[in-house]
Amino acid sequence: MHRLQAICLAALGALGLLTLASCGGDGSTPPSGQGTGAGGDPAAGGYSIVTTCGMVTDLVTRVAGDRATVRGMMRNDVDPHTYNPTRNDIATLEAADVIFYSGLNLEARLSDALVRMAGSGKRVAALTSGIDPKDLLEPEEFEGHFDPHVWNDASLWAASVSVIRDTLSAQDPAGRSGYEERATALEREILAVHDYAKQCLATIPEASRVLVTAHDAFNYFGRAYGIEVHGVQGVTTEHEAGLAEITRLVTMLTERKVNAIFVEQAFEEDHVQAVVEGAQARGHDVRIGGKLYSDAMGEPGSYRGTFVGMVDHNVTLITRALGGKAPEQGLYGKLTW
Ligand SMILES: [Zn+2]
C-alpha cells in the first residue's frame, strides 16, 4: 500500500470517522490523524477548531474535550517550517470557528493565511503567546527572530495551555468549567514529564552531555535540562548544512568522545549520516542513537503521538544513548522499542 494511503487509513481508523475528505492524489491535504473524532456535541453548541502541527493539535484536543471537533492540518511526517498550505487547507481554515497555531514563525508559510484569518474576525491564537517573552531564546543565527521550538522545554509548553483554555472559554463560555478542569490536568501531566526529563538527563555523565541532532530544534531543551546542543542543519530547515558545519561537528565529537548523535522524525537523515561517516574517517566511532521527535510527533493514536509521549521518548532515548540512567520503557512504562 502506498505510504500516504496507509497513514490516511490509520488516521481514519483512529478517528472512527467515515466521512472525511478523500486521501486521493488530488493535491489536497489528507485528514490528519492528530485531531479528535469527538465530533463536537451539537447540543453544547459544538464548533470546529483547526490546528497546525501535532504538538498544538494534541494539547488543543485535550482541552477541548467533547465540546468541539479538532482537526490537525499537518501530518506527522511533515516539517512545519517548510509546510505549504494547499487550497484545501485554506478552505479548512476559512471554515473553522477557531484556529490554533504554534507561532514565532514556526509555520512560516502559513503566516499570510493566519494573518488574513485573524483580520477577518476569526479567533486565531498562537500557543506561544502564553509564554513570557523573557523566557524566549533569540539565538544569533535567527537574525532577530525568536527560536520557535519552545515545546522542547516542556515547562514552557505547559504555559501555552492557558492560551487554549482562555480562547475556548471565550468562544464557548458555557464550557468554561470543563476547559479549566482539563487544562489543569493537562498542565500537571506536562509538568510531570518535565520533572522526569530533568531527573533523567542529569544522570548523563558530565562530559557526554552533548546532544547533536539533525536541525537546531533543541536550544530550549538544552537550556532547560542542562545539555549542550548542536544542530547539523541550521535553525530552520530551509538552509542546507554546510560542509564547514559538518567538519566542525566531527571535530567536536571526536575531541569530546561523544558516541551518539540523533536523527529526527520528518527530517532527512543525509546530513547526520555525513557526520557519522566523517567521524569514522577520523577513527572515532559515532553511531546514530535513534530518532527524536523534534517538530513532529509519533504515529497518530500511539503514545508517541501525544506530547507527553513525545517528550518521554526523546528524554528516555537521549539519556540512555548518552550513558545516563532512565527506565527502558520510560516514565509510564509505555515505550516499546
Ligand atoms: Zn524546527
Residues whose N, C-alpha, C, O or C-beta is under 5 A from the ligand:
A	BS01	ZN	A217 V235 D295
